[in-house]
Amino acid sequence: MIPADILRIVAVGELLLAVALGVTLLIAASWRARSDRRQRADMARGRPIMIATVARDLTASEVAALERLGRRTQVRLLAEIAPSLSGERRARLGAVAVRLGIARSAESACRSRRWWRRLQGARLLTLIGAGDEVMPALLGDGHPLVRAQAAEWASDHPTAATLRLLVALLDDPHRIARFAVQDTLLRVGHPAIGVLAEGLLRMSARGIEAGLAVASRVVDPRLIPIAAALAEHDLGDVRAAAARALGAQGGEVAVQVLTRLIEDEDPRVRAAAAASLGRLEHWPSATRLLPLLSDPSWSVRRESALALRAMGAPGAVILRTALTGEDRFAADIAAQALALRLGPA
Amino acid sequence: MTAELVRIVLGQLDVAILSYFLIVNSFYAALLASASVELWTHARRVRGESRWRVLGSDVAPTITVLSPAYNEAMTIAASVAALMRLRYANLEVIVINDGSKDQTFEVLRDRFALEPVHPIFDRRLPTAPIRAIYRSRLDSGLLVIDKDNGGKADSLNAGLDLAAGDLVCAIDADTLIEPDALQRMVRPFLLSDGVLAAGGTIRVVNDCLVEGGRVTRVRLPGRLLPALQVIEYLRAFLFGRLGWNRFGGNLIISGAFGLFRRDAVIEAGGYTGESVGEDMELVVRLRRRGRETGTAHQVDFIPDPVAWTEVPESRRVLGRQRDRWHRGLADTLWRHRALFLRPRYGALGLVGYPYFVLVELLAPVIEALGIVGLIAGLAIGAVDVTFALLFFLVAYGYGLLLTYATLLLEELSYHRYSGGREMLRLLLVATIETFGYRQLTVLWRLRGLVAFVRGRRAWGAMERRGFRAG
């Protein structure tokens, strides 16, 4: 049996620790509540001044009042107001941030050896729209979150050099960075497409897929020859992505490539090509989709049926043909598509 | 002679039980340390983050929220309204009415102007017959499946078949998700291609103020039983689950709020209706399958996406819930017993699985042995009252310290319960939880273990009070 003395010593030790923790908790909770109240009051004082900056120049006393709030409150105010501003009003807010020294300290943070300091700096510079000197270099940072943040910053600074760096980042091994680049390219829009079209053919499959995902969400004729060329790629994933991109563009070349891709050996490619023909509502292709209703792959049958449905009357005729045909699978998917067509959705 | 023998046995037993408590609580302390590091890293990662990119991006992963509902007429309208207000760009919500006997479907139909639709979808997971599928005229992102009763797993499988999202978020119908929770929850999937599933924090909504499907004021419940569960949930999520991120990943993602890769779940065969612990069983199966096939097998827990759930307020219902949880745990561990100490499964087989067997599953048995031994010792005079009290204090005192440390972690990170007075109440409740409530849960968990051995599979009904509106 354990000696009672040992138990007594341990119990007293635990009790003392519990009391110490309890007191610490009470002090921490009270201090935190007071600190929160103070922070709310500071925010209430600073908010009207910060809002005024977007309409007019601040007086010296107003700048002094903002300086007195402290860096944490200044940044919180900026974070609260900046996302709802753009253009000149955002630039005026940025100018105040520069005047308060926030931009300088953020730029300094961007040069830190610690990734989270660089991330904080990059986030602040994105918020205030500054950092032309330090941010492009962060597109090649060692940490994926910092690279992603730099890509986000680039959407407001789409210079030719930055766009080239961005497109190269589509090949990034980390999805977060690729996601940020895709999003930025979509936000920048047409100025980015030329650079994207140039860069796509020089990337690995991962980068090409990411780039084609962007291409499938914008309409730009410069993308057609690139997507058509990538429809010949060795990898099925890339050919499927090319089919989706072509479905966004349309035109004779796109349709020619898509009608070839519906006979591809990879079911994902066939499904994507059928879906793209449906997206283009290219009714002359309707008869070519009929054999796909009997495809061994369910997703190919589904996409073909939905494509035929999207093509209107010519597609409906093909679906009804399948409905009365001998192939049970084709009849089943056609019946579902026609029910969908007749349904109230 | 007999008394002497009992004395010797009890002497050995108290050393064994105290050693068990020491080892278990020390592992908890390690989890707490791991959770602290995780919180520190997480805070740095998200500080100053602007999530509007995910909110507004066309390329963000699409998410389908699956909300199975069975006799939820009282809370379903508020829950679904809150889901429709979630801030996420590519969102689809599927509510599955699992053959409710109350007015759940009628409430949904009237409140959201449902109309029948006939979508084409691949029925890869077998389910109970589907009566009809509806889409809301008010919001095309809301679909409702009306089906025969088949249980929660069956409902989730029906939703999985119909879902179009890259990711599926399984929730309970009585769960309120914070508006930006999905934006936070999607982070690990963007950070790593190896992430298979992610779980978020569940908090207790009882007595909190709910306005427009959102928790606008957090309060510690006035009644003792739900307040005790606040402490349990804080400990389970803030350090229990978070700490596992650095010990090879979680084995549990709460059924009330979890995000999964849809293709992985379907390829694994969806939820199993044969287990009452379908949420844990799925996570273990997904991780095991990932290891066996060399595909994604990472399961992350993220502390800041928060979902609020109503916890039982009566001892009877709570006892039934804990009994079921323990049966589910036992069932999952039994189904996947091949993982035990198998290096092939990495940390899952060498750390996670043995921990869940030796600590989570067997804890009530060991605790019961300790308590019964102490009472027996007192009855036959083998131990005196002072020794018994000291033994009890030492055994459970370590646990109390860990609970206080969890409260400190909460205060330093999210501090949802603000002010000195609320903290004082939390401290009191935490103390009661350690000395009284915890021993009660031992009984429920033991009952679950016995029921599992006997092969009982019933769920037991949950009684709802509804959310407290502002």
Contacts between the chains, C-beta under 8 A, distances in Angstrom:
chain1	res1	chain2	res2	distance
A	1	B	7	8.0
A	1	B	10	7.3
A	1	B	11	3.9
A	1	B	14	6.1
A	1	B	15	7.5
A	1	B	383	7.6
A	1	B	387	7.9
A	2	B	14	6.0
A	2	B	15	6.0
A	2	B	18	6.4
A	2	B	391	7.6
A	4	B	386	6.6
A	4	B	387	5.2
A	4	B	390	6.1
A	7	B	387	7.1
A	7	B	390	4.0
A	7	B	391	6.2
A	7	B	393	7.9
A	7	B	394	5.3
A	8	B	390	5.9
A	10	B	394	4.9
A	10	B	397	7.7
A	11	B	390	5.4
A	11	B	393	4.6
A	11	B	394	5.2
A	11	B	397	6.3
A	14	B	393	7.2
A	14	B	394	6.8
A	14	B	397	3.6
A	14	B	398	6.5
A	14	B	400	7.4
A	14	B	401	6.2
A	15	B	393	7.9
A	15	B	397	7.2
A	17	B	401	5.6
A	18	B	397	7.1
A	18	B	400	5.9
A	18	B	401	5.8
A	18	B	404	6.1
A	21	B	401	6.7
A	21	B	404	4.1
A	21	B	405	6.6
A	21	B	408	6.6
A	22	B	404	6.3
A	22	B	427	5.3
A	24	B	408	6.7
A	25	B	404	6.7
A	25	B	407	5.6
A	25	B	408	5.7
A	25	B	411	6.2
A	25	B	423	5.6
A	25	B	426	8.0
A	25	B	427	6.4
A	26	B	420	5.5
A	26	B	423	5.7
A	26	B	424	6.4
A	26	B	427	7.5
A	28	B	408	7.0
A	28	B	411	5.1
A	28	B	412	7.1
A	28	B	423	8.0
A	29	B	411	5.7
A	29	B	415	7.4
A	29	B	418	7.1
A	29	B	419	6.2
A	29	B	420	5.1
A	29	B	422	7.2
A	29	B	423	3.7
A	30	B	419	7.2
A	30	B	420	4.0
A	30	B	423	7.8
A	32	B	411	6.6
A	32	B	415	5.6
A	32	B	418	7.0
A	33	B	418	5.2
A	33	B	419	4.6
A	33	B	420	6.8
A	36	B	418	6.9
A	75	B	48	7.4
A	79	B	48	6.7
A	79	B	50	7.8
A	83	B	50	6.5
A	83	B	52	6.1
A	116	B	44	3.8
A	116	B	45	7.2
A	116	B	47	7.7
A	119	B	44	7.4
A	119	B	45	7.6
A	120	B	47	6.4
A	120	B	48	5.9
A	123	B	47	7.9
A	123	B	48	4.1
A	123	B	49	6.9
A	123	B	50	7.3
A	124	B	48	6.7
A	126	B	50	7.5
A	127	B	48	7.6
A	127	B	50	7.4
A	144	B	191	7.2
A	145	B	45	6.5
A	145	B	191	7.9
A	152	B	50	7.7
A	152	B	53	6.1
A	174	B	191	7.1
A	174	B	192	7.7
A	175	B	189	7.6
A	175	B	190	5.4
A	175	B	191	7.1
A	175	B	192	7.2
A	175	B	193	5.7
A	176	B	190	4.4
A	176	B	191	5.2
A	179	B	57	7.5
A	179	B	59	6.2
A	179	B	60	7.5
A	179	B	190	5.4
A	180	B	53	7.1
A	182	B	57	7.9
A	182	B	59	4.4
A	183	B	53	5.8
A	183	B	57	4.5
A	183	B	58	7.7
A	183	B	59	5.7
A	183	B	60	8.0
A	186	B	57	7.5
A	186	B	58	5.9
A	186	B	59	6.8
A	213	B	59	6.2
A	214	B	59	7.4
A	217	B	58	5.3
A	217	B	59	7.4
A	298	B	122	5.1
A	299	B	122	7.5
A	302	B	120	5.4
A	302	B	122	7.3
A	305	B	120	6.7
A	306	B	120	6.9
A	333	B	120	7.0
A	336	B	118	6.9
A	336	B	120	4.5
A	337	B	120	6.4
A	339	B	118	4.2
A	340	B	117	7.6
A	340	B	118	5.1
A	340	B	119	6.6
A	340	B	120	6.1
A	342	B	118	8.0
A	343	B	116	7.0
A	343	B	117	5.2
A	343	B	118	4.5
A	344	B	115	5.0
A	344	B	116	6.9
A	344	B	117	6.9
A	345	B	115	7.4
A	345	B	117	3.9
A	345	B	118	7.6
A	345	B	119	7.5
A	345	B	135	5.3
